[in-house]
Amino acid sequence: MTSLDEQALALEAAQLVRVPSVTGAERAALEHLHRRAQELGLRSTLVEHDVATVRAAEGWPGQEVAREELPGVEVMLPGADPDAPRLALCAHVDVVPEGTEPWTHGPWSGALEDGWVWGRGSVDMKGGAVAALHALSAAGSAHGGRAPRGDVVLLLVASEEDGGQGAFAALQRDHAFAGVVLPEPTGFDVVCAHAGALTFEGVVRGVGAHAAERLHGVSAIDRYLPVHAALGALEAEVNADVDHPLMRALELPYPLVVGRLDAGEWSSTVPDRLVFEGRAPVRVGQSVPDARAAVERAVAQAADGHAELRWTGATFASAETPQDDPLVELALAAVEAERGTARRGAVPWGADFRHFRAHGIPAVMVGTTGIERAHGVDERVAVGELAALARILQDVVERFGA
């Protein structure tokens, strides 16, 4: 196996972090990676997906950010046998906004300090994208790299954070893959299953009145409180008897969160309207319609006819790959060779993994630690872990289909 340059990996990840790419504005980061892939001697194509065509396709996952363009990059490493099964790697370059709290280093600093790459997206998942790019470069190197049996394609995609339109569009273009590895931050677990997530918005109606004549009104806040309690009870019910063994190992496999409330217009007026927004889970093996129906029932029963609920934003279905799939075994062997131990895992968040499974493509996720720092202030990834991830991915690339 070709020796990977840890410092070059760190500098590459830092460079990419310095290119802001909040969901909906990913072009600069993708163009940067396209150029870097070519400079590393890889075949790279900058793809322009037609947004209207993608939206019209069956299974479109929805979106939370308006966009007029959907670029992507395909990096290809030719295999020794053009007829052999093809492997995909898939990494998203879009990131969430930087937040409002001050950072130790700027969110787009790409600072290299104390063995860390700092900045938004370093963990989720620009570090993973760079590790995948360098893994392909090392596998294709004339200085010790072992060319894979079949072609390997690295898909660098947009829009994962708001539904995964980038991966969805890439698979509309080409889904002839026998497996895919997604370098999401899994703590080096080989993830075979993930929960789904659905966003919702509800409106609770009250009766407005002067605060001094409160009894002549009905507070929308008061009417919302039973709804909030019912959603909490639903979360407890969903997590009380988890049948999937990997999901059952998680502290909270299927979280249900109300993340935003907006009520009232004046401090001395009984509020006649409350808006609540949140995220509901989809259990592994559960259909999206069934997951929605459970939330709708809970809200309807608690609100007693005073609430309306609608489903907004993206649809993250749940998904899983059989734990004994050869790709799972291959990834476990690669992690064990690098880390000394390896285990299967599952995660409570959605990912582009599900788009590949919708096409019947075996999928696993494996990446660095740090998911608890993703989407937060002072997001950062360990340089040594990026190098370990790159070696794991290179091992999978070189041995896939052998």
DOSEKE-120952 format. One line per 8 residues: number of its first residue (from 0); their letters; for each residue x, z, y of C-alpha. Coordinates in steps of 0.001 Angstrom, whole numbers, plus 500000, padded with zeros to 6 digits. Layout:
% residues N
NUM) a) X,Z,Y ~ ...
***
This chain:
% residues 402
0) mtsldeqa) 500000,500000,500000 ~ 501312,499082,503451 ~ 502276,502098,505554 ~ 499924,502531,508506 ~ 501338,503406,511910 ~ 499613,506654,512958 ~ 500732,506395,516573 ~ 499537,502804,516856
8) laleaaql) 496159,503907,515496 ~ 495932,506686,518055 ~ 496835,504377,520940 ~ 494331,501791,519712 ~ 491532,504364,519507 ~ 492418,505704,522962 ~ 492296,502194,524404 ~ 488859,501584,522945
16) vrvpsvtg) 487491,504902,524235 ~ 488597,503837,527728 ~ 486167,500901,527543 ~ 482721,502398,528301 ~ 480080,501059,525926 ~ 476880,503055,526351 ~ 474098,501545,524255 ~ 472915,498351,525906
24) aeraaleh) 476298,497606,527517 ~ 478634,497018,524570 ~ 480073,493578,525405 ~ 483367,494727,526930 ~ 484203,496917,523925 ~ 483322,494163,521469 ~ 485372,491577,523356 ~ 488287,494029,523388
32) lhrraqel) 488106,494432,519598 ~ 487730,490681,519113 ~ 490990,490112,521012 ~ 492775,492899,519170 ~ 491705,491556,515778 ~ 493146,488161,516654 ~ 496379,489767,517892 ~ 496635,491555,514539
40) glrstlve) 496452,488185,512793 ~ 492876,488496,511529 ~ 490127,485891,511740 ~ 487622,487101,514315 ~ 484378,485608,515604 ~ 482437,486799,518631 ~ 478778,486329,517724 ~ 475880,486000,520174
48) hdvatvra) 472655,486984,518435 ~ 469431,485628,519916 ~ 467515,488708,521066 ~ 464076,487085,520802 ~ 464742,485906,517255 ~ 466004,489332,516213 ~ 462943,491065,517664 ~ 460621,488655,515863
56) aegwpgqe) 462226,489190,512444 ~ 460384,491188,509799 ~ 461643,494752,509676 ~ 462954,494817,513258 ~ 463914,498478,513796 ~ 462782,498749,517415 ~ 464829,499907,520371 ~ 465053,502592,523020
64) vareelpg) 467194,500691,525516 ~ 466110,497402,527059 ~ 468596,494576,526529 ~ 468914,490876,527245 ~ 471895,490234,524964 ~ 473103,491354,521561 ~ 476749,490486,520898 ~ 478673,491340,517738
72) vevmlpga) 482049,490684,516149 ~ 482854,489544,512611 ~ 486438,490088,511440 ~ 487292,488435,508137 ~ 490095,489084,505678 ~ 490139,486303,503057 ~ 490304,487360,499433 ~ 492345,485847,496634
80) dpdaprla) 489221,484465,494926 ~ 486639,482740,497156 ~ 483984,483205,494461 ~ 484542,486957,494047 ~ 482087,489574,495392 ~ 482428,490223,499121 ~ 482784,493635,500747 ~ 481615,494594,504233
88) lcahvdvv) 482841,497335,506521 ~ 480464,498145,509380 ~ 481177,500151,512524 ~ 479164,500475,515721 ~ 480801,500536,519150 ~ 477861,501727,521226 ~ 477906,505347,522369 ~ 475520,507775,524025
96) pegtepwt) 475906,508645,527745 ~ 478546,511156,528802 ~ 476110,513955,529726 ~ 476092,516145,532834 ~ 478589,518897,531961 ~ 482264,518657,532998 ~ 484790,517492,530383 ~ 488281,518897,529807
104) hgpwsgal) 489377,515277,530128 ~ 487163,512550,531532 ~ 484615,511112,529089 ~ 486322,507716,529287 ~ 489881,509078,529535 ~ 491010,508285,525997 ~ 493432,511155,526525 ~ 495972,511788,523768
112) edgwvwgr) 496755,515488,523652 ~ 497618,518050,520982 ~ 496986,515599,518158 ~ 493539,514511,519386 ~ 491999,511414,520936 ~ 489533,512652,523549 ~ 486492,510920,524975 ~ 482988,509667,524374
120) gsvdmkgg) 482750,507771,521113 ~ 486078,508960,519714 ~ 484260,510501,516742 ~ 481020,508498,516814 ~ 482443,506034,515991 ~ 485123,504158,517861 ~ 487764,505999,515862 ~ 486139,504736,512675
128) avaalhal) 485995,501189,514025 ~ 489715,501227,514825 ~ 490554,502741,511429 ~ 488613,499928,509744 ~ 490351,497269,511832 ~ 493808,498612,510975 ~ 492846,498972,507310 ~ 492054,495257,507191
136) saagsahg) 495271,494423,509012 ~ 497330,496505,506595 ~ 495615,495033,503523 ~ 496334,491535,504791 ~ 499932,492288,505730 ~ 502749,490248,504230 ~ 504805,493449,504147 ~ 503259,495239,501200
144) graprgdv) 499551,494691,501688 ~ 497569,493723,498615 ~ 495013,491030,499400 ~ 491565,491943,498105 ~ 489997,489963,495297 ~ 487062,488808,497415 ~ 486589,488331,501146 ~ 486195,491444,503286
152) vlllvase) 484223,491276,506527 ~ 484346,493947,509215 ~ 481097,493930,511195 ~ 481524,495474,514643 ~ 478033,495990,515985 ~ 476008,497136,518973 ~ 472822,499164,519254 ~ 473231,501631,516370
160) edggqgaf) 472316,504609,518519 ~ 468910,503161,519402 ~ 467897,501701,516063 ~ 470629,499451,514739 ~ 469661,496029,516055 ~ 473288,494933,515822 ~ 473619,495567,512084 ~ 470078,494282,511514
168) aalqrdha) 470953,491014,513276 ~ 474286,490692,511451 ~ 472459,490939,508132 ~ 469910,488351,509195 ~ 472898,486066,509710 ~ 474737,486969,506475 ~ 473828,489513,503815 ~ 475810,488130,500872
176) fagvvlpe) 477741,491362,500318 ~ 478252,493326,497116 ~ 478899,496557,498978 ~ 479485,498114,502389 ~ 481433,501093,503698 ~ 480483,502599,507057 ~ 483167,504889,508588 ~ 480724,507342,510181
184) ptgfdvvc) 481998,510926,510672 ~ 481102,512525,507324 ~ 483861,515123,507031 ~ 485370,512866,504320 ~ 482323,513334,502089 ~ 481257,510128,500371 ~ 477716,509982,501704 ~ 475173,508354,499399
192) ahagaltf) 471935,509303,501203 ~ 470608,509967,504673 ~ 467355,511153,506172 ~ 465334,509008,508531 ~ 464190,509771,512058 ~ 461195,508697,514143 ~ 460618,509313,517845 ~ 457215,510251,519175
200) egvvrgvg) 455443,510981,522449 ~ 452304,513063,522770 ~ 449942,513794,525648 ~ 447869,516970,525762 ~ 444906,517025,528174 ~ 443723,520100,530057 ~ 441344,520764,532948 ~ 442852,521174,536387
208) ahaaerlh) 441860,523989,538733 ~ 443214,526101,541587 ~ 445482,528824,540281 ~ 443329,531463,541957 ~ 440374,530126,539956 ~ 442291,529773,536724 ~ 439302,530556,534556 ~ 437603,527377,535778
216) gvsaidry) 440419,525277,534312 ~ 442142,524864,530943 ~ 445918,524746,530921 ~ 447417,521795,529077 ~ 450379,524082,528381 ~ 448126,526555,526592 ~ 446628,523742,524549 ~ 450109,522489,523673
224) lpvhaalg) 451360,525809,522272 ~ 449414,525511,518977 ~ 450787,521959,518643 ~ 454330,523243,519000 ~ 453671,525906,516384 ~ 452138,523325,514033 ~ 455199,521085,514330 ~ 457431,524061,513541
232) aleaevna) 455284,524818,510502 ~ 455552,521191,509389 ~ 459334,521357,509600 ~ 459312,524490,507447 ~ 456993,522836,504926 ~ 459105,519669,504675 ~ 462249,521732,504063 ~ 460694,524270,501685
240) dvdhplmr) 461014,522206,498526 ~ 463652,519491,498901 ~ 463940,517526,495674 ~ 466977,515347,496473 ~ 470025,517296,495204 ~ 472427,516125,497912 ~ 469934,516698,500724 ~ 469052,520110,499281
248) alelpypl) 472649,521224,499830 ~ 472290,520860,503618 ~ 471425,523826,505826 ~ 468517,521918,507387 ~ 467935,518611,505586 ~ 464995,517400,507658 ~ 464939,518678,511259 ~ 461892,518197,513479
256) vvgrldag) 462574,518691,517177 ~ 460557,518567,520371 ~ 463249,517589,522829 ~ 461371,517123,526086 ~ 458343,518603,527881 ~ 456774,517579,531181 ~ 453749,519421,532532 ~ 452047,520132,535816
264) ewsstvpd) 452408,518871,539370 ~ 452055,521994,541506 ~ 452955,525621,540928 ~ 449545,526896,542017 ~ 447493,524422,539976 ~ 446339,524781,536384 ~ 448145,521851,534678 ~ 445789,519174,533403
272) rlvfegra) 448395,517167,531473 ~ 451463,517835,529330 ~ 453761,515234,527766 ~ 455933,516173,524807 ~ 458567,513984,523165 ~ 460442,514568,519950 ~ 462017,513435,516721 ~ 460394,513675,513306
280) pvrvgqsv) 462180,513366,509944 ~ 461703,510914,507090 ~ 462588,512449,503727 ~ 464769,510480,501327 ~ 462363,508425,499246 ~ 459470,508868,501682 ~ 457897,505882,503426 ~ 457817,505696,507197
288) pdaraave) 453971,505515,507280 ~ 453745,508706,505198 ~ 456192,510521,507474 ~ 454209,509495,510542 ~ 450912,510494,508950 ~ 452172,514037,508323 ~ 453022,514499,512009 ~ 449765,512942,513130
296) ravaqaad) 447761,515323,510928 ~ 449613,518374,512196 ~ 449107,517424,515843 ~ 445454,516443,515395 ~ 444527,519677,513635 ~ 446323,521880,516154 ~ 445164,520061,519296 ~ 441482,519994,518314
304) ghaelrwt) 440903,516587,519863 ~ 442825,517233,523091 ~ 446041,515331,522246 ~ 447098,511732,521758 ~ 450233,510758,519843 ~ 452182,507507,519811 ~ 455366,506362,518130 ~ 458086,505192,520499
312) gatfasae) 461618,503865,520286 ~ 463432,502998,517093 ~ 462483,503445,513456 ~ 465173,505028,511281 ~ 464012,504870,507676 ~ 465730,507048,505088 ~ 467928,505461,502433 ~ 470121,506210,499447
320) tpqddplv) 472554,504579,497043 ~ 472560,505725,493391 ~ 475212,508393,492995 ~ 476753,506623,489984 ~ 477111,503246,491708 ~ 480614,501750,491224 ~ 481122,501661,495014 ~ 480509,505415,495177
328) elalaave) 483059,505964,492407 ~ 485572,503709,494152 ~ 485188,505557,497462 ~ 485477,508949,495728 ~ 488720,507843,494075 ~ 490125,506661,497402 ~ 489239,509926,499156 ~ 490663,511997,496304
336) aergtarr) 493918,510022,496352 ~ 494283,510723,500072 ~ 492828,514236,500367 ~ 493317,515745,496905 ~ 489606,516322,496415 ~ 486402,514382,496972 ~ 482677,514989,496788 ~ 479397,513177,497213
344) gavpwgad) 477259,514139,500180 ~ 474184,513430,502264 ~ 473427,513736,505979 ~ 470306,514631,508005 ~ 470739,511765,510485 ~ 469967,508057,510317 ~ 472509,505228,510354 ~ 472987,501494,509852
352) frhfrahg) 473415,502339,506147 ~ 469665,501804,505717 ~ 469775,498173,506863 ~ 472177,497295,504059 ~ 470098,499150,501490 ~ 467045,497174,502651 ~ 468903,494085,501395 ~ 469791,495814,498124
360) ipavmvgt) 473457,496189,499104 ~ 475195,499320,497755 ~ 476352,501428,500715 ~ 478432,504523,501327 ~ 479558,506304,504459 ~ 482919,508055,504720 ~ 484779,509136,507816 ~ 486512,511916,509696
368) tgierahg) 485291,515379,510518 ~ 483719,516078,513903 ~ 480033,515182,513698 ~ 479363,518502,515463 ~ 481318,517170,518470 ~ 479540,513811,518572 ~ 477122,513324,521499 ~ 478568,516447,523150
376) vdervavg) 481027,517357,525872 ~ 484701,517152,524876 ~ 484087,514825,521942 ~ 487422,514226,520192 ~ 488901,513115,516897 ~ 492091,514212,515143 ~ 494786,511542,515073 ~ 495897,512544,511570
384) elaalari) 492342,512136,510291 ~ 492104,508618,511737 ~ 495222,507669,509802 ~ 493822,509260,506622 ~ 490563,507344,507075 ~ 492426,504066,507577 ~ 494343,504623,504331 ~ 491118,505420,502462
392) lqdvverf) 489474,502258,503757 ~ 492543,500189,502923 ~ 492481,501554,499375 ~ 488793,500601,498970 ~ 489405,497144,500471 ~ 492325,496383,498185 ~ 490637,497594,494989 ~ 487049,496437,495533
400) ga) 486033,494069,492746 ~ 489449,494247,491095
***
